[in-house]
């Protein structure tokens, strides 16, 4: 089994939501809004506005739950 992992640095990653018809590198490729994460490459996550908000909430919840562990790792680093 293999996996492809695209690494993005959080502090250097731009986030944008694009609607169908907006001018961007993936224009014409989607019928619902797209949340993009971009540095040199673009990662596009397609979904309804509610699905994109739910994904953002999941990311926030996971980061919040892990914050104590992440803070300890950063201090030990």
mmCIF file as gemmi writes it, N, C-alpha and C atoms, coordinates in Angstrom:
data_model
loop_
_atom_site.group_PDB
_atom_site.id
_atom_site.type_symbol
_atom_site.label_atom_id
_atom_site.label_alt_id
_atom_site.label_comp_id
_atom_site.label_asym_id
_atom_site.label_entity_id
_atom_site.label_seq_id
_atom_site.pdbx_PDB_ins_code
_atom_site.Cartn_x
_atom_site.Cartn_y
_atom_site.Cartn_z
_atom_site.occupancy
_atom_site.B_iso_or_equiv
_atom_site.pdbx_formal_charge
_atom_site.auth_seq_id
_atom_site.auth_asym_id
_atom_site.pdbx_PDB_model_num
ATOM 1 N N . UNK Axp A 1 ? 0.841 -1.16 0 1 0 ? 1 A 1
ATOM 2 C CA . UNK Axp A 1 ? 0 0 0 1 0 ? 1 A 1
ATOM 3 C C . UNK Axp A 1 ? 0.892 1.231 0 1 0 ? 1 A 1
ATOM 4 N N . UNK Axp A 2 ? 0.456 2.265 -0.692 1 0 ? 2 A 1
ATOM 5 C CA . UNK Axp A 2 ? 1.204 3.511 -0.687 1 0 ? 2 A 1
ATOM 6 C C . UNK Axp A 2 ? 0.239 4.672 -0.456 1 0 ? 2 A 1
ATOM 7 N N . UNK Axp A 3 ? 0.802 5.768 -0.066 1 0 ? 3 A 1
ATOM 8 C CA . UNK Axp A 3 ? -0.013 6.959 0.177 1 0 ? 3 A 1
ATOM 9 C C . UNK Axp A 3 ? 0.755 8.18 -0.308 1 0 ? 3 A 1
ATOM 10 N N . UNK Axp A 4 ? 0.023 9.127 -0.843 1 0 ? 4 A 1
ATOM 11 C CA . UNK Axp A 4 ? 0.617 10.405 -1.223 1 0 ? 4 A 1
ATOM 12 C C . UNK Axp A 4 ? 0.197 11.425 -0.182 1 0 ? 4 A 1
ATOM 13 N N . UNK Axp A 5 ? 1.161 12.111 0.374 1 0 ? 5 A 1
ATOM 14 C CA . UNK Axp A 5 ? 0.877 13.138 1.379 1 0 ? 5 A 1
ATOM 15 C C . UNK Axp A 5 ? 1.387 14.463 0.85 1 0 ? 5 A 1
ATOM 16 N N . UNK Axp A 6 ? 0.512 15.439 0.791 1 0 ? 6 A 1
ATOM 17 C CA . UNK Axp A 6 ? 0.891 16.796 0.397 1 0 ? 6 A 1
ATOM 18 C C . UNK Axp A 6 ? 1.117 17.593 1.678 1 0 ? 6 A 1
ATOM 19 N N . UNK Axp A 7 ? 2.353 18.04 1.897 1 0 ? 7 A 1
ATOM 20 C CA . UNK Axp A 7 ? 2.69 18.768 3.122 1 0 ? 7 A 1
ATOM 21 C C . UNK Axp A 7 ? 2.484 20.249 2.903 1 0 ? 7 A 1
ATOM 22 N N . UNK Axp A 8 ? 1.729 20.884 3.786 1 0 ? 8 A 1
ATOM 23 C CA . UNK Axp A 8 ? 1.52 22.328 3.746 1 0 ? 8 A 1
ATOM 24 C C . UNK Axp A 8 ? 1.897 22.911 5.099 1 0 ? 8 A 1
ATOM 25 N N . UNK Axp A 9 ? 2.661 23.977 5.105 1 0 ? 9 A 1
ATOM 26 C CA . UNK Axp A 9 ? 2.996 24.658 6.352 1 0 ? 9 A 1
ATOM 27 C C . UNK Axp A 9 ? 1.83 25.574 6.708 1 0 ? 9 A 1
ATOM 28 N N . UNK Axp A 10 ? 1.252 25.387 7.88 1 0 ? 10 A 1
ATOM 29 C CA . UNK Axp A 10 ? 0.051 26.127 8.272 1 0 ? 10 A 1
ATOM 30 C C . UNK Axp A 10 ? 0.252 27.642 8.169 1 0 ? 10 A 1
ATOM 31 N N . UNK Axp A 11 ? 1.388 28.137 8.623 1 0 ? 11 A 1
ATOM 32 C CA . UNK Axp A 11 ? 1.622 29.578 8.622 1 0 ? 11 A 1
ATOM 33 C C . UNK Axp A 11 ? 1.809 30.142 7.214 1 0 ? 11 A 1
ATOM 34 N N . UNK Axp A 12 ? 2.119 29.278 6.262 1 0 ? 12 A 1
ATOM 35 C CA . UNK Axp A 12 ? 2.383 29.725 4.891 1 0 ? 12 A 1
ATOM 36 C C . UNK Axp A 12 ? 1.289 29.332 3.913 1 0 ? 12 A 1
ATOM 37 N N . UNK Axp A 13 ? 0.203 28.772 4.409 1 0 ? 13 A 1
ATOM 38 C CA . UNK Axp A 13 ? -0.864 28.28 3.536 1 0 ? 13 A 1
ATOM 39 C C . UNK Axp A 13 ? -1.996 29.298 3.471 1 0 ? 13 A 1
ATOM 40 N N . UNK Axp A 14 ? -2.406 29.622 2.248 1 0 ? 14 A 1
ATOM 41 C CA . UNK Axp A 14 ? -3.548 30.522 2.088 1 0 ? 14 A 1
ATOM 42 C C . UNK Axp A 14 ? -4.811 29.687 1.956 1 0 ? 14 A 1
ATOM 43 N N . UNK Axp A 15 ? -5.911 30.242 2.424 1 0 ? 15 A 1
ATOM 44 C CA . UNK Axp A 15 ? -7.199 29.564 2.385 1 0 ? 15 A 1
ATOM 45 C C . UNK Axp A 15 ? -8.18 30.494 1.695 1 0 ? 15 A 1
ATOM 46 N N . UNK Axp A 16 ? -8.969 29.936 0.785 1 0 ? 16 A 1
ATOM 47 C CA . UNK Axp A 16 ? -9.937 30.734 0.054 1 0 ? 16 A 1
ATOM 48 C C . UNK Axp A 16 ? -11.113 29.849 -0.321 1 0 ? 16 A 1
ATOM 49 N N . UNK Axp A 17 ? -12.295 30.419 -0.38 1 0 ? 17 A 1
ATOM 50 C CA . UNK Axp A 17 ? -13.458 29.698 -0.888 1 0 ? 17 A 1
ATOM 51 C C . UNK Axp A 17 ? -13.836 30.327 -2.22 1 0 ? 17 A 1
ATOM 52 N N . UNK Axp A 18 ? -13.946 29.487 -3.244 1 0 ? 18 A 1
ATOM 53 C CA . UNK Axp A 18 ? -14.269 29.938 -4.586 1 0 ? 18 A 1
ATOM 54 C C . UNK Axp A 18 ? -15.586 29.311 -5.026 1 0 ? 18 A 1
ATOM 55 N N . UNK Axp A 19 ? -16.415 30.106 -5.654 1 0 ? 19 A 1
ATOM 56 C CA . UNK Axp A 19 ? -17.7 29.602 -6.131 1 0 ? 19 A 1
ATOM 57 C C . UNK Axp A 19 ? -17.588 29.214 -7.599 1 0 ? 19 A 1
ATOM 58 N N . UNK Axp A 20 ? -18.488 28.352 -8.086 1 0 ? 20 A 1
ATOM 59 C CA . UNK Axp A 20 ? -18.454 27.998 -9.504 1 0 ? 20 A 1
ATOM 60 C C . UNK Axp A 20 ? -18.484 29.26 -10.375 1 0 ? 20 A 1
ATOM 61 N N . UNK Axp A 21 ? -17.619 29.288 -11.357 1 0 ? 21 A 1
ATOM 62 C CA . UNK Axp A 21 ? -17.542 30.426 -12.261 1 0 ? 21 A 1
ATOM 63 C C . UNK Axp A 21 ? -16.476 31.442 -11.908 1 0 ? 21 A 1
ATOM 64 N N . UNK Axp A 22 ? -15.943 31.386 -10.68 1 0 ? 22 A 1
ATOM 65 C CA . UNK Axp A 22 ? -14.868 32.32 -10.329 1 0 ? 22 A 1
ATOM 66 C C . UNK Axp A 22 ? -13.593 31.934 -11.049 1 0 ? 22 A 1
ATOM 67 N N . UNK Axp A 23 ? -12.795 32.932 -11.36 1 0 ? 23 A 1
ATOM 68 C CA . UNK Axp A 23 ? -11.558 32.728 -12.112 1 0 ? 23 A 1
ATOM 69 C C . UNK Axp A 23 ? -10.444 32.258 -11.179 1 0 ? 23 A 1
ATOM 70 N N . UNK Axp A 24 ? -9.988 31.045 -11.386 1 0 ? 24 A 1
ATOM 71 C CA . UNK Axp A 24 ? -8.855 30.476 -10.654 1 0 ? 24 A 1
ATOM 72 C C . UNK Axp A 24 ? -8.353 29.282 -11.446 1 0 ? 24 A 1
ATOM 73 N N . UNK Axp A 25 ? -7.284 28.661 -10.997 1 0 ? 25 A 1
ATOM 74 C CA . UNK Axp A 25 ? -6.64 27.579 -11.741 1 0 ? 25 A 1
ATOM 75 C C . UNK Axp A 25 ? -7.578 26.405 -12.008 1 0 ? 25 A 1
ATOM 76 N N . UNK Axp A 26 ? -8.553 26.168 -11.145 1 0 ? 26 A 1
ATOM 77 C CA . UNK Axp A 26 ? -9.479 25.052 -11.326 1 0 ? 26 A 1
ATOM 78 C C . UNK Axp A 26 ? -10.839 25.481 -11.857 1 0 ? 26 A 1
ATOM 79 N N . UNK Axp A 27 ? -10.931 26.674 -12.416 1 0 ? 27 A 1
ATOM 80 C CA . UNK Axp A 27 ? -12.22 27.172 -12.915 1 0 ? 27 A 1
ATOM 81 C C . UNK Axp A 27 ? -12.83 26.177 -13.895 1 0 ? 27 A 1
ATOM 82 N N . UNK Axp A 28 ? -14.127 25.975 -13.773 1 0 ? 28 A 1
ATOM 83 C CA . UNK Axp A 28 ? -14.832 25.059 -14.664 1 0 ? 28 A 1
ATOM 84 C C . UNK Axp A 28 ? -14.789 23.616 -14.223 1 0 ? 28 A 1
ATOM 85 N N . UNK Axp A 29 ? -14.067 23.311 -13.16 1 0 ? 29 A 1
ATOM 86 C CA . UNK Axp A 29 ? -13.916 21.937 -12.707 1 0 ? 29 A 1
ATOM 87 C C . UNK Axp A 29 ? -14.863 21.563 -11.575 1 0 ? 29 A 1
ATOM 88 N N . UNK Axp A 30 ? -15.659 22.512 -11.094 1 0 ? 30 A 1
ATOM 89 C CA . UNK Axp A 30 ? -16.504 22.217 -9.942 1 0 ? 30 A 1
ATOM 90 C C . UNK Axp A 30 ? -17.866 22.876 -10.094 1 0 ? 30 A 1
ATOM 91 N N . UNK Axp A 31 ? -18.852 22.263 -9.446 1 0 ? 31 A 1
ATOM 92 C CA . UNK Axp A 31 ? -20.218 22.782 -9.499 1 0 ? 31 A 1
ATOM 93 C C . UNK Axp A 31 ? -20.689 23.306 -8.153 1 0 ? 31 A 1
ATOM 94 N N . UNK Axp A 32 ? -19.901 23.062 -7.119 1 0 ? 32 A 1
ATOM 95 C CA . UNK Axp A 32 ? -20.215 23.559 -5.777 1 0 ? 32 A 1
ATOM 96 C C . UNK Axp A 32 ? -19.042 24.413 -5.323 1 0 ? 32 A 1
ATOM 97 N N . UNK Axp A 33 ? -19.21 25.165 -4.243 1 0 ? 33 A 1
ATOM 98 C CA . UNK Axp A 33 ? -18.07 25.94 -3.746 1 0 ? 33 A 1
ATOM 99 C C . UNK Axp A 33 ? -16.871 25.036 -3.454 1 0 ? 33 A 1
ATOM 100 N N . UNK Axp A 34 ? -15.693 25.604 -3.549 1 0 ? 34 A 1
ATOM 101 C CA . UNK Axp A 34 ? -14.452 24.882 -3.307 1 0 ? 34 A 1
ATOM 102 C C . UNK Axp A 34 ? -13.629 25.668 -2.298 1 0 ? 34 A 1
ATOM 103 N N . UNK Axp A 35 ? -13.187 24.985 -1.255 1 0 ? 35 A 1
ATOM 104 C CA . UNK Axp A 35 ? -12.25 25.55 -0.304 1 0 ? 35 A 1
ATOM 105 C C . UNK Axp A 35 ? -10.863 25.165 -0.792 1 0 ? 35 A 1
ATOM 106 N N . UNK Axp A 36 ? -9.993 26.145 -0.981 1 0 ? 36 A 1
ATOM 107 C CA . UNK Axp A 36 ? -8.648 25.834 -1.456 1 0 ? 36 A 1
ATOM 108 C C . UNK Axp A 36 ? -7.628 26.086 -0.364 1 0 ? 36 A 1
ATOM 109 N N . UNK Axp A 37 ? -6.648 25.221 -0.315 1 0 ? 37 A 1
ATOM 110 C CA . UNK Axp A 37 ? -5.468 25.377 0.53 1 0 ? 37 A 1
ATOM 111 C C . UNK Axp A 37 ? -4.303 25.471 -0.441 1 0 ? 37 A 1
ATOM 112 N N . UNK Axp A 38 ? -3.543 26.556 -0.386 1 0 ? 38 A 1
ATOM 113 C CA . UNK Axp A 38 ? -2.526 26.742 -1.415 1 0 ? 38 A 1
ATOM 114 C C . UNK Axp A 38 ? -1.219 27.262 -0.856 1 0 ? 38 A 1
ATOM 115 N N . UNK Axp A 39 ? -0.141 26.705 -1.409 1 0 ? 39 A 1
ATOM 116 C CA . UNK Axp A 39 ? 1.209 27.253 -1.304 1 0 ? 39 A 1
ATOM 117 C C . UNK Axp A 39 ? 1.673 27.31 -2.75 1 0 ? 39 A 1
ATOM 118 N N . UNK Axp A 40 ? 2.552 26.392 -3.162 1 0 ? 40 A 1
ATOM 119 C CA . UNK Axp A 40 ? 2.919 26.302 -4.569 1 0 ? 40 A 1
ATOM 120 C C . UNK Axp A 40 ? 1.883 25.491 -5.333 1 0 ? 40 A 1
ATOM 121 N N . UNK Axp A 41 ? 1.361 24.453 -4.704 1 0 ? 41 A 1
ATOM 122 C CA . UNK Axp A 41 ? 0.305 23.631 -5.283 1 0 ? 41 A 1
ATOM 123 C C . UNK Axp A 41 ? -1.013 24.034 -4.643 1 0 ? 41 A 1
ATOM 124 N N . UNK Axp A 42 ? -2.1 23.634 -5.265 1 0 ? 42 A 1
ATOM 125 C CA . UNK Axp A 42 ? -3.431 23.935 -4.726 1 0 ? 42 A 1
ATOM 126 C C . UNK Axp A 42 ? -4.131 22.631 -4.389 1 0 ? 42 A 1
ATOM 127 N N . UNK Axp A 43 ? -4.686 22.556 -3.198 1 0 ? 43 A 1
ATOM 128 C CA . UNK Axp A 43 ? -5.538 21.448 -2.802 1 0 ? 43 A 1
ATOM 129 C C . UNK Axp A 43 ? -6.94 22.011 -2.729 1 0 ? 43 A 1
ATOM 130 N N . UNK Axp A 44 ? -7.866 21.43 -3.459 1 0 ? 44 A 1
ATOM 131 C CA . UNK Axp A 44 ? -9.239 21.921 -3.508 1 0 ? 44 A 1
ATOM 132 C C . UNK Axp A 44 ? -10.173 20.908 -2.86 1 0 ? 44 A 1
ATOM 133 N N . UNK Axp A 45 ? -11.019 21.385 -1.962 1 0 ? 45 A 1
ATOM 134 C CA . UNK Axp A 45 ? -12.003 20.54 -1.285 1 0 ? 45 A 1
ATOM 135 C C . UNK Axp A 45 ? -13.377 21.06 -1.675 1 0 ? 45 A 1
ATOM 136 N N . UNK Axp A 46 ? -14.114 20.273 -2.44 1 0 ? 46 A 1
ATOM 137 C CA . UNK Axp A 46 ? -15.42 20.7 -2.937 1 0 ? 46 A 1
ATOM 138 C C . UNK Axp A 46 ? -16.515 20.314 -1.963 1 0 ? 46 A 1
ATOM 139 N N . UNK Axp A 47 ? -17.474 21.19 -1.765 1 0 ? 47 A 1
ATOM 140 C CA . UNK Axp A 47 ? -18.598 20.878 -0.9 1 0 ? 47 A 1
ATOM 141 C C . UNK Axp A 47 ? -19.586 22.021 -0.84 1 0 ? 47 A 1
ATOM 142 N N . UNK Axp A 48 ? -20.706 21.757 -0.243 1 0 ? 48 A 1
ATOM 143 C CA . UNK Axp A 48 ? -21.69 22.808 -0.029 1 0 ? 48 A 1
ATOM 144 C C . UNK Axp A 48 ? -21.158 23.743 1.056 1 0 ? 48 A 1
ATOM 145 N N . UNK Axp A 49 ? -21.712 24.943 1.178 1 0 ? 49 A 1
ATOM 146 C CA . UNK Axp A 49 ? -21.27 25.815 2.265 1 0 ? 49 A 1
ATOM 147 C C . UNK Axp A 49 ? -21.382 25.14 3.637 1 0 ? 49 A 1
ATOM 148 N N . UNK Axp A 50 ? -22.45 24.393 3.867 1 0 ? 50 A 1
ATOM 149 C CA . UNK Axp A 50 ? -22.605 23.696 5.153 1 0 ? 50 A 1
ATOM 150 C C . UNK Axp A 50 ? -21.525 22.638 5.339 1 0 ? 50 A 1
ATOM 151 N N . UNK Axp A 51 ? -21.181 21.91 4.285 1 0 ? 51 A 1
ATOM 152 C CA . UNK Axp A 51 ? -20.124 20.893 4.382 1 0 ? 51 A 1
ATOM 153 C C . UNK Axp A 51 ? -18.764 21.536 4.651 1 0 ? 51 A 1
ATOM 154 N N . UNK Axp A 52 ? -18.492 22.68 4.027 1 0 ? 52 A 1
ATOM 155 C CA . UNK Axp A 52 ? -17.221 23.364 4.263 1 0 ? 52 A 1
ATOM 156 C C . UNK Axp A 52 ? -17.145 23.906 5.686 1 0 ? 52 A 1
ATOM 157 N N . UNK Axp A 53 ? -18.263 24.432 6.204 1 0 ? 53 A 1
ATOM 158 C CA . UNK Axp A 53 ? -18.289 24.89 7.597 1 0 ? 53 A 1
ATOM 159 C C . UNK Axp A 53 ? -18.097 23.717 8.557 1 0 ? 53 A 1
ATOM 160 N N . UNK Axp A 54 ? -18.712 22.575 8.249 1 0 ? 54 A 1
ATOM 161 C CA . UNK Axp A 54 ? -18.562 21.389 9.101 1 0 ? 54 A 1
ATOM 162 C C . UNK Axp A 54 ? -17.113 20.912 9.105 1 0 ? 54 A 1
ATOM 163 N N . UNK Axp A 55 ? -16.462 20.944 7.953 1 0 ? 55 A 1
ATOM 164 C CA . UNK Axp A 55 ? -15.049 20.555 7.884 1 0 ? 55 A 1
ATOM 165 C C . UNK Axp A 55 ? -14.198 21.508 8.713 1 0 ? 55 A 1
ATOM 166 N N . UNK Axp A 56 ? -14.45 22.805 8.602 1 0 ? 56 A 1
ATOM 167 C CA . UNK Axp A 56 ? -13.705 23.784 9.405 1 0 ? 56 A 1
ATOM 168 C C . UNK Axp A 56 ? -13.934 23.54 10.89 1 0 ? 56 A 1
ATOM 169 N N . UNK Axp A 57 ? -15.154 23.198 11.275 1 0 ? 57 A 1
ATOM 170 C CA . UNK Axp A 57 ? -15.457 22.905 12.683 1 0 ? 57 A 1
ATOM 171 C C . UNK Axp A 57 ? -14.712 21.66 13.153 1 0 ? 57 A 1
ATOM 172 N N . UNK Axp A 58 ? -14.618 20.645 12.297 1 0 ? 58 A 1
ATOM 173 C CA . UNK Axp A 58 ? -13.879 19.431 12.657 1 0 ? 58 A 1
ATOM 174 C C . UNK Axp A 58 ? -12.398 19.741 12.858 1 0 ? 58 A 1
ATOM 175 N N . UNK Axp A 59 ? -11.827 20.557 11.977 1 0 ? 59 A 1
ATOM 176 C CA . UNK Axp A 59 ? -10.409 20.925 12.101 1 0 ? 59 A 1
ATOM 177 C C . UNK Axp A 59 ? -10.187 21.682 13.402 1 0 ? 59 A 1
ATOM 178 N N . UNK Axp A 60 ? -11.083 22.618 13.715 1 0 ? 60 A 1
ATOM 179 C CA . UNK Axp A 60 ? -10.979 23.383 14.951 1 0 ? 60 A 1
ATOM 180 C C . UNK Axp A 60 ? -11.087 22.477 16.174 1 0 ? 60 A 1
ATOM 181 N N . UNK Axp A 61 ? -12.03 21.556 16.15 1 0 ? 61 A 1
ATOM 182 C CA . UNK Axp A 61 ? -12.228 20.649 17.284 1 0 ? 61 A 1
ATOM 183 C C . UNK Axp A 61 ? -11.009 19.765 17.511 1 0 ? 61 A 1
ATOM 184 N N . UNK Axp A 62 ? -10.439 19.234 16.442 1 0 ? 62 A 1
ATOM 185 C CA . UNK Axp A 62 ? -9.267 18.363 16.569 1 0 ? 62 A 1
ATOM 186 C C . UNK Axp A 62 ? -8.066 19.161 17.071 1 0 ? 62 A 1
ATOM 187 N N . UNK Axp A 63 ? -7.858 20.353 16.521 1 0 ? 63 A 1
ATOM 188 C CA . UNK Axp A 63 ? -6.727 21.175 16.957 1 0 ? 63 A 1
ATOM 189 C C . UNK Axp A 63 ? -6.893 21.602 18.41 1 0 ? 63 A 1
ATOM 190 N N . UNK Axp A 64 ? -8.106 21.936 18.812 1 0 ? 64 A 1
ATOM 191 C CA . UNK Axp A 64 ? -8.371 22.319 20.194 1 0 ? 64 A 1
ATOM 192 C C . UNK Axp A 64 ? -8.124 21.158 21.144 1 0 ? 64 A 1
ATOM 193 N N . UNK Axp A 65 ? -8.616 19.986 20.79 1 0 ? 65 A 1
ATOM 194 C CA . UNK Axp A 65 ? -8.435 18.803 21.637 1 0 ? 65 A 1
ATOM 195 C C . UNK Axp A 65 ? -6.959 18.427 21.772 1 0 ? 65 A 1
ATOM 196 N N . UNK Axp A 66 ? -6.185 18.675 20.733 1 0 ? 66 A 1
ATOM 197 C CA . UNK Axp A 66 ? -4.772 18.293 20.753 1 0 ? 66 A 1
ATOM 198 C C . UNK Axp A 66 ? -3.864 19.412 21.257 1 0 ? 66 A 1
ATOM 199 N N . UNK Axp A 67 ? -4.412 20.587 21.564 1 0 ? 67 A 1
ATOM 200 C CA . UNK Axp A 67 ? -3.571 21.743 21.858 1 0 ? 67 A 1
ATOM 201 C C . UNK Axp A 67 ? -2.616 21.518 23.029 1 0 ? 67 A 1
ATOM 202 N N . UNK Axp A 68 ? -3.07 20.89 24.086 1 0 ? 68 A 1
ATOM 203 C CA . UNK Axp A 68 ? -2.182 20.657 25.242 1 0 ? 68 A 1
ATOM 204 C C . UNK Axp A 68 ? -1.01 19.766 24.826 1 0 ? 68 A 1
ATOM 205 N N . UNK Axp A 69 ? -1.306 18.702 24.096 1 0 ? 69 A 1
ATOM 206 C CA . UNK Axp A 69 ? -0.243 17.793 23.644 1 0 ? 69 A 1
ATOM 207 C C . UNK Axp A 69 ? 0.711 18.512 22.694 1 0 ? 69 A 1
ATOM 208 N N . UNK Axp A 70 ? 0.16 19.323 21.794 1 0 ? 70 A 1
ATOM 209 C CA . UNK Axp A 70 ? 1.001 20.054 20.845 1 0 ? 70 A 1
ATOM 210 C C . UNK Axp A 70 ? 1.868 21.097 21.556 1 0 ? 70 A 1
ATOM 211 N N . UNK Axp A 71 ? 1.298 21.773 22.572 1 0 ? 71 A 1
ATOM 212 C CA . UNK Axp A 71 ? 2.069 22.745 23.338 1 0 ? 71 A 1
ATOM 213 C C . UNK Axp A 71 ? 3.235 22.084 24.066 1 0 ? 71 A 1
ATOM 214 N N . UNK Axp A 72 ? 2.994 20.912 24.652 1 0 ? 72 A 1
ATOM 215 C CA . UNK Axp A 72 ? 4.063 20.189 25.339 1 0 ? 72 A 1
ATOM 216 C C . UNK Axp A 72 ? 5.149 19.765 24.369 1 0 ? 72 A 1
ATOM 217 N N . UNK Axp A 73 ? 4.766 19.307 23.196 1 0 ? 73 A 1
ATOM 218 C CA . UNK Axp A 73 ? 5.751 18.891 22.195 1 0 ? 73 A 1
ATOM 219 C C . UNK Axp A 73 ? 6.584 20.08 21.734 1 0 ? 73 A 1
ATOM 220 N N . UNK Axp A 74 ? 5.948 21.236 21.571 1 0 ? 74 A 1
ATOM 221 C CA . UNK Axp A 74 ? 6.674 22.432 21.132 1 0 ? 74 A 1
ATOM 222 C C . UNK Axp A 74 ? 7.67 22.885 22.202 1 0 ? 74 A 1
ATOM 223 N N . UNK Axp A 75 ? 7.261 22.801 23.46 1 0 ? 75 A 1
ATOM 224 C CA . UNK Axp A 75 ? 8.163 23.181 24.557 1 0 ? 75 A 1
ATOM 225 C C . UNK Axp A 75 ? 9.348 22.226 24.665 1 0 ? 75 A 1
ATOM 226 N N . UNK Axp A 76 ? 9.106 20.952 24.401 1 0 ? 76 A 1
ATOM 227 C CA . UNK Axp A 76 ? 10.176 19.959 24.486 1 0 ? 76 A 1
ATOM 228 C C . UNK Axp A 76 ? 11.101 20.03 23.278 1 0 ? 76 A 1
ATOM 229 N N . UNK Axp A 77 ? 10.548 20.521 22.133 1 0 ? 77 A 1
ATOM 230 C CA . UNK Axp A 77 ? 11.229 20.559 20.85 1 0 ? 77 A 1
ATOM 231 C C . UNK Axp A 77 ? 12.567 21.12 20.848 1 0 ? 77 A 1
